[in-house]
Amino acid sequence: MDDSHTKENHEQEENELRDLISVTQATILYQATNICKQPCMTSTYTGYVWLKELISEDANPIRCYNMFRMHKIVFKNLTHDLVTRYGLRGSRNTDVREMVGMFLHVLGHGIGNRLAQEHFQRSRETISRHFSLVLDKVCDMGKDLIQPTNPQYRKDYIGAIDGTHIPVVVPAFDQIHFIGRKETTTQNLLAICNFNMEFVYVWAGWEGQAHDIRIFYEAIGRRDAHFPHPPPGKYYLVDAGYPNPTGYLGSYKEVRYHLPEFRGGPSPTGYREVFNRAHSSLRSTIERAFGVLKQKWGILTHMPSYPYEKQVQIVVAAMTLHNYIRRNNVTDTDFEQAELDLNYEYSVDHEDANEGVGASNPYASPDMAHLCDEIAISLQNH
């Protein structure tokens, strides 16, 4: 009986010791994470110091352009406009210029929150909050910048329409709707571009599986899509993947079309090839614009795992900044490259190009077919 009592006392002591060890470990962990927490963002070379150095008068202009994808004067003008016209405000501890710099750096390089924390020496919550705030303001700006700007058209052709795919990150249960032709998850968007490589319309957020023709008809048919229909007598240029109702001029099917086919082959023969070369040369403007957009804003090819609605906003914000730079900068390296390089428009991913609807287009209107012949014969005669 004494042995049994001794054994019970021993087991009780072991249990008490285990409980004491558990309590001690929990206490140490709590102190380490909540009481004696070691500061993380302690670098004296903060993001604000770095930013001020980059936009200073003495700094090499290439540094600002490489980090924020725009020249110093454009950065300063953008910050001023976001503050004075769209109500962007800094916080007690963060200057508004640093907020804009965070935003542009993330968009330009597609970096995640952790890298932004280290670069700007700010907490995760601060980076996320300021990014979202600037994103909302830039999208507000987009309502003013992504629209037709000059109602006094000099030519009958007023823009080009095309679509492109942007990578997205979506939950596994929803991925089937976003898997496109390249077997990756994307969002499909429809855009209109004028011949200055400015986007005048965008409808983003469509699932990668959505066909371009469906998006097109939804855009021109829905009042809430706010589509800028061409005025009477004017038209948009569209590629072989789109229908040709009144106001939308396509090319001749089953005839040479893409510019490299003409550069590497014989001169155009017949009025149809003459027309197709001219049509391709003009419509390549939107391919150039997409090329500049993706070249400048790396987040469009390396999208972090934001909520889907924010990923759609990011596309609109990138196109807004694209237009802002185009309208507010005399020279820009990415735009200059697109204008000078004859093959630039074909450096973009042609799997984004729309699939043709065949030699006989059942969606073509007779008046657009007649206009196509009329223009083609006129071009050949000149």
BELFENZI-V102244 format. One record per backbone hydrogen bond with DSSP energy under -1.0 kcal/mol. CO is the residue of the C=O (numbers start at 1). NH is the residue of the N-H. E is the energy in kcal/mol with one decimal. If there is no record, write none. Layout:
CO:NH:E  CO:NH:E
This chain:
1:5:-2.1  2:6:-2.4  3:7:-2.2  4:8:-2.1  5:9:-2.1  6:10:-2.1  7:11:-2.4  8:12:-2.3  9:13:-2.1  10:14:-2.1  11:15:-2.3  12:16:-2.3  13:17:-2.2  14:18:-2.4  15:19:-2.5  16:20:-2.3  17:21:-2.5  18:22:-2.5  19:23:-2.4  20:24:-2.5  21:25:-2.6  22:26:-2.4  23:27:-2.3  24:28:-2.6  25:29:-2.4  26:30:-2.3  27:31:-2.4  28:32:-2.3  29:33:-2.0  30:34:-2.3  31:36:-4.5  40:42:-1.7  44:46:-1.5  46:50:-2.4  47:51:-2.6  48:52:-2.6  49:53:-1.9  50:54:-1.9  51:55:-2.1  60:63:-1.4  61:65:-1.9  62:66:-2.8  63:67:-2.1  64:68:-2.8  65:69:-1.7  71:75:-2.4  72:76:-2.6  73:77:-2.2  74:78:-2.9  75:79:-2.4  76:80:-2.2  77:81:-2.6  78:82:-2.6  79:83:-1.8  80:84:-2.9  81:85:-2.5  82:88:-2.7  94:91:-1.7  95:99:-1.7  96:100:-2.2  97:101:-2.4  98:102:-2.8  99:103:-2.1  100:104:-2.7  101:105:-2.4  102:106:-2.3  103:107:-2.4  104:108:-3.0  105:109:-1.6  106:110:-1.9  107:299:-2.4  108:298:-1.5  112:116:-1.8  113:117:-2.5  114:118:-2.0  115:119:-2.5  116:120:-2.5  117:121:-1.4  117:122:-1.1  123:127:-2.4  124:128:-2.4  125:129:-2.5  126:130:-2.4  127:131:-2.3  128:132:-2.2  129:133:-1.9  130:134:-2.5  131:135:-2.5  132:136:-2.1  133:137:-1.7  134:138:-2.7  135:139:-2.1  136:140:-1.8  137:141:-2.0  138:142:-1.8  141:144:-1.5  141:145:-1.8  142:146:-2.6  145:147:-1.5  151:153:-1.5  156:235:-2.3  159:237:-2.7  160:193:-2.6  162:191:-2.6  164:189:-2.1  166:187:-2.8  171:174:-1.6  174:177:-1.0  175:178:-1.7  177:209:-1.7  178:186:-3.0  180:183:-1.6  184:180:-2.4  185:168:-2.0  186:208:-1.4  187:166:-2.4  188:206:-1.5  189:164:-1.5  190:203:-2.5  191:162:-2.1  192:200:-2.6  192:201:-1.2  193:160:-2.6  194:197:-1.2  198:194:-2.6  201:192:-2.1  203:190:-1.8  206:188:-2.9  207:210:-1.9  211:215:-2.1  212:216:-2.5  213:217:-2.5  214:218:-2.3  215:219:-2.5  216:220:-2.4  217:221:-1.3  218:222:-1.8  222:225:-1.1  223:226:-1.4  227:229:-1.5  231:234:-2.3  235:158:-2.2  236:249:-3.1  237:161:-2.6  239:242:-1.8  240:357:-1.5  244:365:-2.6  245:248:-2.0  247:236:-2.6  249:238:-2.2  258:261:-1.3  259:262:-1.1  259:263:-2.5  260:264:-2.2  270:274:-1.9  271:275:-2.2  272:276:-2.6  273:277:-2.3  274:278:-1.8  275:279:-3.0  276:280:-2.8  277:281:-2.1  278:282:-2.0  279:283:-3.0  280:284:-1.6  282:285:-1.6  283:286:-1.4  284:288:-2.5  285:289:-2.3  286:290:-2.4  287:291:-2.2  288:292:-2.6  289:293:-2.5  290:294:-2.3  291:295:-2.1  292:296:-2.6  293:297:-2.0  297:300:-1.9  298:301:-1.7  298:302:-1.1  304:306:-1.9  307:311:-1.8  308:312:-2.0  309:313:-1.9  310:314:-2.3  311:315:-1.4  312:316:-1.8  313:317:-2.8  314:318:-2.5  315:319:-2.0  316:320:-2.0  317:321:-2.5  318:322:-2.1  319:323:-2.0  320:324:-2.5  321:325:-2.7  322:326:-2.0  323:327:-2.2  324:328:-1.4  332:336:-3.0  333:337:-2.3  334:338:-1.8  335:339:-1.8  336:340:-2.1  337:341:-2.4  341:344:-1.6  343:346:-1.0  344:347:-2.2  349:352:-1.6  361:364:-1.5  365:369:-1.9  366:370:-2.4  367:371:-2.1  368:372:-2.3  369:373:-1.9  370:374:-2.4  371:375:-2.7  372:376:-2.4  373:377:-2.5  374:378:-1.8  375:379:-2.6  376:380:-2.1  377:381:-2.0  378:382:-1.0
